[in-house]
Amino acid sequence: MKRLLLPWLLAASSLVSAPPNVLLILVDDLKPALGCYGDALARTPNIDRLAARGMRFDLAYCNQAVCAPSRFTLMLGSHPTSTGLYGLGSRLRKKLPGAVTMPQHFARHGGHVTESVGKVFHIGHGNEGDPASFSVPHFKDKVVEYLDPASTQGGRLTREEALFTNQKLDQIRSLPRGAAFEAPDVKDEDYADGRVAAETVQRLKNARRPFFIAAGFVRPHLPFCAPRQYWDMHDPQKLPMPVFEQLPAGSPKVAHKRAGEIAAYEPVPEGEDVVFSPGLKRRLIHGYYAATSYVDAQVGRVVDALDASGLADETIIVLWGDHGFHLGDLGIWTKHTNYEQANRIPLIIVAPGVTKPGSSTRQLAESVDVFPTLAELAGLPAPSGPQPVDGVSLVPVLRDPSARVRDHAFHCFPRQTMGRAVRTERHRLVEWKRPGAPAETAELELYDYEADPLETRNLAGEQPEVVKRLRTILARHPEAKD
């Protein structure tokens, strides 16, 4: 195939082209609580600098607010409802043995050396990731890590450590809970993200071109463990506390969440309807902001190394959060819902010669769009499976922020029934229904983010015309695959 000649590959003296490099930066549990997204209390100078080099997507959404399925959507360009990959323990090659992932596509069609460092595919909960996607062995490090023995009852294996290292999976409830946060006076590289940054820097120094390097950072995923200096960047008394802590009025029970992942950590009270003290809420929120500042510093180290290599003008950079995070809004903590805070993500794309520095767009975007976008930017064939490819290329938007390539974003979450959702610029409709069941059996949610950004009230029963219009959009998507 003849490759497209992108602007940064053209030179007056030569028309010889080579595919650009790709630096894909993945951050776990990162919501748009970032300076570049307008959060005045965030301390994220490095991600802010990165956004100033390219395009910020203000309405980007994951396709399922769970880390393993979300990463499958990114790497496959496929919705969970197209693949049946919904769980933390879902195994890609068992469901889709012949699937071609994004790094495989770049290796096959662009000759890229593909490498992964840190948390890229999910490893844990019985899942071993996808070694077939990369040219060289994966560099793995810890997701749950403590430095203070008091955080683990004297160095014992905790529940979440066991889950993320595939140990004692049949004994999880018998293991102790680890601390929800710690703030020791240590160096960045004493925690995993610092080591992942150091390894990525080394990979960039030694990279053989063209390269595709995926670097995955785990903070601000729980536990909120970060060096003391990042906690000290924030005054906990000034950080935003949740404004509305009730579930949306009139919302169906199937949509609700209480406890869950957060209850795996001390001193969070256990149980479904427990009350968090104001002090605990503030400490958790402080921990999230501190962990975000810590990961921001690691992103900065990686981008600085790319700049030092002299290859920045030949490298596409993407920063992507795998899903959002509830910080007590609606009374919910962490993710695993179909609500806004769990599904809205940061997405920043820097494509030299294509993206205008410091640009932004309100084009709705999904995680599945990253694969076809990067393929087009690199002049490679559009991904065609054999897995279903649900993403669309965002390249027209990268060239012109006012361009539109989709009118909604789709996401889902399985509970007793499947919750499928469409998010337009103004509304979100969620349909909770068993696949194949009659339409009239569905429980519906409708939220208007212009009138009610905090999702205080389900409007589905009050605005039937809006519901009808959005269900027509939802009907474009196939029902969930088993």
Backbone hydrogen bonds, N-H to C=O, Kabsch-Sander energy under -0.5 kcal/mol:
donor,donor_aa,acceptor,acceptor_aa,energy
3,R,1,M,-0.5
6,L,4,L,-1.0
8,W,352,P,-0.6
9,L,6,L,-2.2
10,L,6,L,-0.5
10,L,7,P,-1.1
11,A,14,S,-1.4
14,S,11,A,-1.1
21,N,314,E,-2.8
22,V,211,F,-2.5
23,L,316,I,-2.9
24,L,22,V,-0.6
24,L,213,I,-2.8
25,I,23,L,-0.6
25,I,318,V,-3.4
26,L,24,L,-0.6
26,L,215,A,-2.8
27,V,320,W,-2.2
28,D,217,F,-2.0
30,L,27,V,-0.8
31,K,29,D,-0.8
33,A,31,K,-1.6
34,L,32,P,-1.7
37,Y,34,L,-1.2
38,G,35,G,-1.9
39,D,34,L,-2.2
40,A,38,G,-1.1
42,A,39,D,-1.0
44,T,42,A,-0.5
48,D,44,T,-2.1
49,R,45,P,-2.0
50,L,46,N,-1.9
51,A,47,I,-2.5
52,A,48,D,-1.7
53,R,50,L,-1.5
54,G,50,L,-0.6
54,G,51,A,-1.1
55,M,349,I,-2.9
56,R,359,S,-2.1
57,F,347,L,-2.6
58,D,56,R,-0.7
58,D,361,T,-2.5
59,L,363,Q,-0.5
60,A,57,F,-0.5
60,A,345,I,-0.6
61,Y,365,A,-2.4
62,C,343,N,-2.4
66,V,64,Q,-2.2
70,S,66,V,-2.4
71,R,67,C,-2.1
72,F,68,A,-1.8
73,T,69,P,-2.1
74,L,70,S,-1.8
75,M,71,R,-2.3
76,L,72,F,-2.3
77,G,73,T,-2.1
82,S,79,H,-1.5
83,T,79,H,-1.1
84,G,80,P,-3.3
86,Y,84,G,-1.1
90,S,87,G,-1.1
92,L,90,S,-0.6
95,K,91,R,-1.8
96,L,92,L,-3.4
99,A,96,L,-1.8
101,T,99,A,-0.6
102,M,75,M,-2.1
105,H,101,T,-2.6
106,F,102,M,-2.2
107,A,103,P,-2.2
108,R,104,Q,-2.6
109,H,105,H,-2.4
110,G,106,F,-1.8
111,G,107,A,-0.8
112,H,106,F,-1.7
113,V,210,P,-2.3
114,T,112,H,-0.7
115,E,212,F,-2.7
117,V,214,A,-2.7
118,G,139,F,-3.1
119,K,216,G,-1.6
120,V,118,G,-1.0
120,V,121,F,-0.7
124,G,127,N,-2.4
125,H,163,L,-3.4
127,N,124,G,-2.3
129,G,122,H,-0.7
133,S,130,D,-1.9
134,F,131,P,-1.6
135,S,114,T,-2.0
136,V,114,T,-1.0
139,F,116,S,-2.2
140,K,138,H,-0.8
145,E,143,V,-0.6
151,S,148,D,-2.3
152,T,149,P,-1.5
153,Q,150,A,-0.8
154,G,149,P,-2.5
155,G,149,P,-1.0
156,R,152,T,-2.2
159,R,176,P,-2.1
162,A,158,T,-2.3
163,L,159,R,-2.2
164,F,160,E,-2.3
165,T,161,E,-0.8
165,T,162,A,-0.7
166,N,163,L,-0.8
167,Q,162,A,-2.5
171,Q,168,K,-2.2
174,S,171,Q,-1.6
175,L,171,Q,-0.5
175,L,172,I,-1.7
178,G,264,A,-0.8
179,A,151,S,-1.6
180,A,266,E,-2.8
182,E,224,F,-1.4
186,V,184,P,-1.5
190,D,187,K,-1.6
191,Y,188,D,-1.5
194,G,188,D,-0.7
194,G,191,Y,-0.7
195,R,191,Y,-1.3
196,V,192,A,-2.8
197,A,193,D,-2.3
198,A,194,G,-2.1
199,E,195,R,-2.5
200,T,196,V,-2.5
201,V,197,A,-2.5
202,Q,198,A,-2.0
203,R,199,E,-2.6
204,L,200,T,-2.5
205,K,201,V,-1.9
206,N,202,Q,-1.8
207,A,203,R,-0.7
207,A,204,L,-0.5
209,R,207,A,-0.5
212,F,113,V,-2.6
213,I,22,V,-2.7
214,A,115,E,-2.6
214,A,212,F,-0.5
215,A,24,L,-2.8
215,A,213,I,-0.6
216,G,117,V,-3.3
216,G,214,A,-0.5
217,F,26,L,-3.1
217,F,215,A,-0.5
221,H,218,V,-2.5
224,F,180,A,-2.9
225,C,223,P,-2.3
226,A,182,E,-1.6
226,A,224,F,-0.6
228,R,184,P,-2.7
230,Y,227,P,-1.8
231,W,227,P,-0.9
232,D,228,R,-2.3
234,H,231,W,-1.7
238,K,235,D,-2.1
239,L,235,D,-0.8
245,E,243,V,-0.5
249,A,456,T,-2.9
251,S,248,P,-1.9
255,A,252,P,-1.5
256,H,253,K,-1.7
262,I,259,A,-0.6
263,A,260,G,-1.7
264,A,261,E,-2.0
265,Y,262,I,-1.4
266,E,178,G,-3.0
268,V,265,Y,-1.2
281,K,277,S,-2.4
282,R,278,P,-2.4
283,R,279,G,-2.1
284,L,280,L,-2.6
285,I,281,K,-2.5
286,H,282,R,-2.5
287,G,283,R,-2.4
288,Y,284,L,-2.2
289,Y,285,I,-2.3
290,A,286,H,-2.5
291,A,287,G,-2.7
292,T,288,Y,-2.1
293,S,289,Y,-2.1
294,Y,290,A,-2.1
295,V,291,A,-2.3
296,D,292,T,-2.3
297,A,293,S,-1.7
298,Q,294,Y,-1.3
299,V,295,V,-2.4
300,G,296,D,-2.1
301,R,297,A,-1.7
302,V,298,Q,-1.9
303,V,299,V,-2.5
304,D,300,G,-2.5
305,A,301,R,-1.8
306,L,302,V,-2.0
307,D,303,V,-2.4
308,A,304,D,-2.4
309,S,305,A,-1.4
310,G,306,L,-0.6
310,G,307,D,-1.2
311,L,306,L,-1.0
314,E,311,L,-1.7
315,T,312,A,-1.5
316,I,21,N,-2.8
317,I,350,V,-2.4
318,V,23,L,-2.3
319,L,348,I,-2.6
320,W,25,I,-2.5
321,G,346,P,-1.7
322,D,27,V,-1.8
324,G,342,A,-2.3
325,F,341,Q,-1.8
326,H,334,T,-4.6
328,G,332,I,-2.4
330,L,244,F,-3.2
331,G,328,G,-2.1
332,I,329,D,-2.2
334,T,326,H,-2.0
336,H,65,A,-1.6
342,A,339,Y,-0.7
343,N,339,Y,-1.0
343,N,340,E,-0.8
344,R,340,E,-2.5
345,I,60,A,-2.4
347,L,57,F,-0.5
348,I,319,L,-2.4
349,I,55,M,-2.2
350,V,317,I,-3.0
351,A,349,I,-0.6
354,V,351,A,-2.7
355,T,351,A,-2.4
356,K,398,L,-0.5
358,G,51,A,-0.7
359,S,54,G,-1.5
359,S,356,K,-1.5
361,T,56,R,-1.9
365,A,59,L,-2.1
367,S,61,Y,-1.3
369,D,366,E,-1.5
370,V,367,S,-1.6
373,T,369,D,-1.8
374,L,370,V,-2.7
375,A,371,F,-2.2
376,E,372,P,-2.1
377,L,373,T,-2.5
378,A,374,L,-2.0
379,G,376,E,-1.4
380,L,375,A,-2.8
390,D,77,G,-2.8
390,D,388,P,-0.6
391,G,77,G,-1.4
397,V,394,L,-0.8
398,L,394,L,-2.1
399,R,395,V,-1.9
400,D,396,P,-1.7
403,A,400,D,-2.4
409,A,423,R,-2.3
411,H,421,A,-1.9
412,C,63,N,-1.8
413,F,419,G,-2.3
415,R,417,T,-3.0
418,M,433,K,-1.4
419,G,413,F,-2.5
419,G,417,T,-0.5
420,R,418,M,-0.8
420,R,431,E,-2.4
421,A,411,H,-3.1
422,V,429,L,-2.1
423,R,409,A,-2.9
424,T,422,V,-0.5
424,T,427,H,-2.8
428,R,447,Y,-1.7
429,L,422,V,-2.3
430,V,445,E,-2.4
431,E,420,R,-3.1
432,W,430,V,-0.6
432,W,443,E,-3.2
433,K,418,M,-2.2
433,K,431,E,-0.7
437,A,434,R,-2.5
441,T,438,P,-1.9
442,A,439,A,-1.6
443,E,432,W,-2.4
445,E,430,V,-2.2
447,Y,428,R,-2.1
449,Y,426,R,-3.1
449,Y,447,Y,-0.6
452,D,448,D,-2.9
455,E,452,D,-1.8
458,N,249,A,-3.1
459,L,446,L,-3.0
459,L,457,R,-0.5
462,E,459,L,-1.5
463,Q,459,L,-1.5
467,V,463,Q,-2.1
468,K,464,P,-2.6
469,R,465,E,-2.2
470,L,466,V,-2.5
471,R,467,V,-2.6
472,T,468,K,-1.6
473,I,469,R,-1.3
474,L,470,L,-2.7
475,A,471,R,-1.9
476,R,473,I,-1.8
477,H,474,L,-2.0
481,K,81,T,-0.8
